[in-house]
Amino acid sequence: MNELKKNDGSPIPPEEEPAPQAVNECAATSENAPPVEPPPVAVAPIEPPPPPVVAQIRLDKKHPLAIRWMHWINFPVLFTMIWSGLLIYWNDSDNAYKHPHAVYRVGVGPFTLVRFFPHWFWQAMNAPYHVTEGLGYHFFFAWIFAINGLLYVLFTILSGEWRFVVPDRKSLIQAIQVTLKDLHLSKYLPPQTKYNGAQKIAYTSVIMMGAGSLITGLAIYKPTQLHWITTLLGGYEMARWEHFLLTMGFCGFFLVHVTQVVLAGWNNFRSMVSGLEVKSIQEPSLEAERKSWG
């Protein structure tokens, strides 16, 4: 009979020996126990590769370099023309000398709502007795204004950009729809490419106003030498009124244009600086349209 020993090899005393029945039960339990299976190994699921990234925006060439240059040249030139023209206008009065510095007015018959311009306006401009300075600036910058405008018209014709500017048969309806949208009277905004219908009408009108300002200015400047132009315009006094009215039209256009640029945001303003505009991939490409012209 084998002697039971402890782990250290020493014999187990009789009083500590396990009962034979307990030893047999343990042995039987060990022999009949099911085999112990190893725990399952966690396997990470195999995911399909992510879909390729599709661009949602792109850069589109909106304004050519020549148009950007002429735009930024025209802004200070036209501003100087209006400022110097007001210095000249301060020296004017009606034929009866009743309303010096305020010839033109808004009113009906003998009733006058407002005259252009009040005394405080002239003082703020430091206009009194600067007519000679105004004449010098006005005639000098008129040449730049005329040359820049002529180059702009020639470039739009030769490059085909006129297709973006000149109104078409849908422009009037689109202009009304855009105006209603801007006034929050409608939620519908008609589709557009480079310009919407309202912009086409406005920009074409400004080009015509520029030509009108040059023609009426020449009629005022040389009423005898260019008497046929002065006569076509309705006479000297009428040419003066038309020149002033066009100037007020430019001032109104400035206010609306700057307001619209602010509302349109940085992306629109940046396109007139860099020539590029960030657009959605779904929007039509201006560059593709230019290429379709042939």
Phi and psi in degrees as a GROMACS rama.xvg file:
@    title "Ramachandran Plot"
@    xaxis  label "Phi"
@    yaxis  label "Psi"
@TYPE xy
-74.277  139.392  ASN-2
-88.6639  131.094  GLU-3
-74.0785  136.475  LEU-4
-127.278  157.355  LYS-5
-78.1801  178.293  LYS-6
-64.0262  -30.0088  ASN-7
-85.6947  2.67433  ASP-8
94.2418  -8.14622  GLY-9
-79.6734  147.591  SER-10
-67.7204  146.371  PRO-11
-83.1361  129.5  ILE-12
-60.3061  153.811  PRO-13
-57.9909  -38.0111  PRO-14
-69.2262  -17.1041  GLU-15
-100.967  -3.20779  GLU-16
-70.2542  139.034  GLU-17
-73.0419  153.028  PRO-18
-65.6393  144.248  ALA-19
-57.7638  -36.3338  PRO-20
-65.2668  -38.7393  GLN-21
-66.8043  -39.1233  ALA-22
-64.6043  -42.2862  VAL-23
-64.9371  -39.217  ASN-24
-64.9809  -38.3033  GLU-25
-65.7049  -40.9992  CYS-26
-65.3597  -39.8476  ALA-27
-67.2731  -38.1155  ALA-28
-64.4226  -41.35  THR-29
-65.3817  -37.2062  SER-30
-73.6297  -33.2041  GLU-31
-90.4795  -8.46005  ASN-32
-67.4135  141.753  ALA-33
-67.8977  152.363  PRO-34
-63.1473  140.583  PRO-35
-81.2468  120.755  VAL-36
-88.6958  143.073  GLU-37
-67.0418  148.513  PRO-38
-61.8907  146.322  PRO-39
-64.9172  145.221  PRO-40
-90.5092  124.514  VAL-41
-68.9626  126.37  ALA-42
-113.801  123.627  VAL-43
-66.4483  135.571  ALA-44
-66.6953  146.281  PRO-45
-85.1755  112.667  ILE-46
-91.4774  146.417  GLU-47
-70.2379  152.459  PRO-48
-62.5281  145.061  PRO-49
-64.289  150.517  PRO-50
-66.7294  154.768  PRO-51
-64.0622  145.609  PRO-52
-73.1522  127.693  VAL-53
-109.026  127.821  VAL-54
-64.7886  137.599  ALA-55
-103.805  -17.2868  GLN-56
-131.641  163.805  ILE-57
-153.705  166.04  ARG-58
-96.5511  131.246  LEU-59
-123.174  137.364  ASP-60
-77.0456  113.503  LYS-61
-99.7293  -50.2864  LYS-62
-119.42  122.626  HIS-63
-63.0243  160.529  PRO-64
-59.7319  -41.4313  LEU-65
-62.2476  -42.3738  ALA-66
-66.124  -37.9853  ILE-67
-65.1807  -43.1838  ARG-68
-61.0063  -47.8392  TRP-69
-68.3702  -31.1487  MET-70
-64.4834  -49.3693  HIS-71
-74.5524  -23.3589  TRP-72
-72.6839  -41.0918  ILE-73
-67.5265  -32.451  ASN-74
-60.4096  -57.2695  PHE-75
-68.3501  -30.5404  PRO-76
-65.4037  -47.088  VAL-77
-67.1413  -36.5352  LEU-78
-60.6978  -43.4613  PHE-79
-66.5422  -36.639  THR-80
-62.1326  -43.4399  MET-81
-67.1855  -44.1079  ILE-82
-61.1065  -48.462  TRP-83
-68.6543  -33.1783  SER-84
-64.0868  -35.4143  GLY-85
-68.2888  -34.7202  LEU-86
-62.717  -37.6032  LEU-87
-70.2512  -42.4963  ILE-88
-63.3925  -30.3705  TYR-89
-57.5126  -32.8639  TRP-90
-78.7103  -1.66521  ASN-91
-94.8678  161.434  ASP-92
-156.677  170.811  SER-93
-77.4224  174.654  ASP-94
-63.3482  -28.7699  ASN-95
-90.9088  0.890558  ALA-96
57.3029  33.6717  TYR-97
-89.8765  -26.3496  LYS-98
-130.239  69.7384  HIS-99
-65.0573  141.135  PRO-100
67.6464  6.60953  HIS-101
-150.072  60.8898  ALA-102
-71.6417  -46.3744  VAL-103
-90.2764  148.744  TYR-104
-147.091  168.44  ARG-105
-116.352  119.62  VAL-106
-179.73  -179.727  GLY-107
-130.058  120.397  VAL-108
60.0104  -131.895  GLY-109
-76.4346  -13.3381  PRO-110
-81.6333  128.576  PHE-111
-118.775  122.26  THR-112
-80.3423  -47.6715  LEU-113
-155.499  148.5  VAL-114
-112.941  148.723  ARG-115
-101.265  109.198  PHE-116
-133.873  163.858  PHE-117
-71.8058  168.027  PRO-118
-61.2975  -41.065  HIS-119
-63.5489  -29.7892  TRP-120
-64.8866  -45.7807  PHE-121
-65.8927  -36.9277  TRP-122
-66.187  -39.3649  GLN-123
-64.8346  -31.8812  ALA-124
-84.4127  -10.0762  MET-125
56.3068  43.6665  ASN-126
-83.1882  -31.028  ALA-127
-55.4762  130.355  PRO-128
63.7613  33.2555  TYR-129
-118.511  28.0885  HIS-130
-65.9533  -37.6559  VAL-131
-64.8281  -41.3896  THR-132
-61.4371  -41.607  GLU-133
-63.7361  -40.9402  GLY-134
-62.0933  -42.4619  LEU-135
-61.6389  -48.9227  GLY-136
-64.7791  -41.8564  TYR-137
-63.6563  -46.8321  HIS-138
-71.8589  -33.5887  PHE-139
-68.0575  -49.8824  PHE-140
-75.4252  -16.6887  PHE-141
-62.8546  -37.1319  ALA-142
-63.6812  -43.582  TRP-143
-64.6024  -41.3187  ILE-144
-60.9958  -44.2205  PHE-145
-67.7565  -45.4223  ALA-146
-65.6951  -43.6478  ILE-147
-63.8054  -41.1524  ASN-148
-66.0231  -40.2489  GLY-149
-64.1872  -42.9507  LEU-150
-63.7786  -37.3376  LEU-151
-63.0897  -46.1443  TYR-152
-63.5248  -43.9051  VAL-153
-63.2145  -41.2217  LEU-154
-65.574  -44.2036  PHE-155
-64.2089  -33.3791  THR-156
-71.4814  -48.4011  ILE-157
-71.348  -33.6334  LEU-158
-86.1995  -15.3589  SER-159
88.6314  -0.135231  GLY-160
-64.9992  -15.4629  GLU-161
-59.5556  -24.509  TRP-162
-63.7884  -27.6761  ARG-163
-80.8785  -23.6353  PHE-164
-99.3313  -43.9559  VAL-165
-69.4146  129.842  VAL-166
-63.2932  149.877  PRO-167
-114.888  -170.405  ASP-168
-69.5755  -17.4957  ARG-169
-93.7161  -8.38945  LYS-170
-63.7889  -40.0602  SER-171
-64.1113  -46.0284  LEU-172
-62.8548  -43.2158  ILE-173
-65.1991  -35.8939  GLN-174
-63.0463  -40.8415  ALA-175
-64.5808  -42.2754  ILE-176
-65.2435  -40.2641  GLN-177
-66.2625  -40.942  VAL-178
-62.6387  -43.4068  THR-179
-63.0002  -37.1956  LEU-180
-66.626  -42.5901  LYS-181
-65.6449  -30.725  ASP-182
-86.7055  4.95912  LEU-183
60.5305  30.5266  HIS-184
-98.6365  -6.86307  LEU-185
-152.422  153.368  SER-186
-101.779  -4.30984  LYS-187
-86.4831  130.007  TYR-188
-120.94  116.557  LEU-189
-65.7107  150.667  PRO-190
-65.4429  152.039  PRO-191
-145.987  164.062  GLN-192
-103.42  -99.5255  THR-193
-81.8725  -44.8075  LYS-194
-128.701  150.013  TYR-195
-86.9769  179.35  ASN-196
-60.9551  -39.4359  GLY-197
-65.2178  -40.7134  ALA-198
-66.7292  -39.585  GLN-199
-60.2979  -45.3105  LYS-200
-66.0888  -42.1343  ILE-201
-65.8089  -46.6563  ALA-202
-70.1636  -36.1973  TYR-203
-67.3971  -38.2642  THR-204
-64.2118  -38.1957  SER-205
-65.1527  -39.491  VAL-206
-61.2709  -43.6248  ILE-207
-67.7222  -35.3089  MET-208
-65.1751  -38.0965  MET-209
-62.6653  -43.7186  GLY-210
-63.7003  -40.1226  ALA-211
-64.3038  -37.2269  GLY-212
-64.5327  -40.0316  SER-213
-66.3464  -42.5855  LEU-214
-67.742  -46.9863  ILE-215
-67.1607  -33.7498  THR-216
-64.0517  -41.2391  GLY-217
-64.8635  -38.408  LEU-218
-64.4374  -33.8023  ALA-219
-77.1822  -39.074  ILE-220
-70.6622  -42.428  TYR-221
-127.908  68.1763  LYS-222
-68.4817  -22.7906  PRO-223
-87.0765  -50.9577  THR-224
-63.8953  -36.1529  GLN-225
-110.724  44.4703  LEU-226
-62.6349  -28.6424  HIS-227
-68.7646  -33.5769  TRP-228
-70.4506  -44.7548  ILE-229
-59.2291  -40.1931  THR-230
-66.1836  -41.4267  THR-231
-63.6617  -29.2422  LEU-232
-83.4525  -2.85195  LEU-233
102.699  10.4787  GLY-234
106.248  171.762  GLY-235
-63.9879  -48.0829  TYR-236
-63.4782  -38.9872  GLU-237
-67.7051  -38.2102  MET-238
-62.9343  -37.4602  ALA-239
-63.6818  -45.0483  ARG-240
-63.2069  -43.2154  TRP-241
-63.3033  -39.0398  GLU-242
-63.2565  -44.1687  HIS-243
-65.9477  -41.1985  PHE-244
-63.0144  -40.2483  LEU-245
-64.5099  -37.7663  LEU-246
-62.2843  -44.0839  THR-247
-63.7514  -33.5622  MET-248
-63.6777  -40.2839  GLY-249
-63.4887  -40.4276  PHE-250
-62.5573  -42.5121  CYS-251
-63.9266  -39.2503  GLY-252
-64.2596  -40.385  PHE-253
-56.6308  -47.768  PHE-254
-62.1881  -47.3464  LEU-255
-66.7961  -42.1214  VAL-256
-63.5786  -47.4587  HIS-257
-64.7911  -39.6856  VAL-258
-61.7934  -43.5417  THR-259
-66.4359  -36.3296  GLN-260
-64.3311  -41.9009  VAL-261
-63.9123  -43.928  VAL-262
-67.2505  -33.5951  LEU-263
-69.6164  -27.2565  ALA-264
98.0561  179.414  GLY-265
-65.2089  -35.7778  TRP-266
-59.6324  -41.0605  ASN-267
-69.8774  -42.6004  ASN-268
-64.7882  -40.9662  PHE-269
-61.958  -31.1384  ARG-270
-66.3983  -27.5935  SER-271
-82.1703  -10.2026  MET-272
-97.3168  -51.2918  VAL-273
-95.6145  -20.2164  SER-274
89.6281  -9.94518  GLY-275
-111.07  146.296  LEU-276
-129.266  136.141  GLU-277
-81.1481  123.258  VAL-278
-131.719  157.726  LYS-279
-68.3308  150.129  SER-280
-65.1957  -22.2337  ILE-281
-81.9899  -18.2423  GLN-282
-73.4184  148.863  GLU-283
-65.2643  146.439  PRO-284
-89.8231  127.655  SER-285
-69.4301  -37.1145  LEU-286
-65.6585  -38.0694  GLU-287
-65.9178  -37.0961  ALA-288
-66.8278  -39.35  GLU-289
-60.9039  -41.3352  ARG-290
-66.6061  -27.4568  LYS-291
-71.9752  -14.8706  SER-292
-70.0181  -21.4992  TRP-293
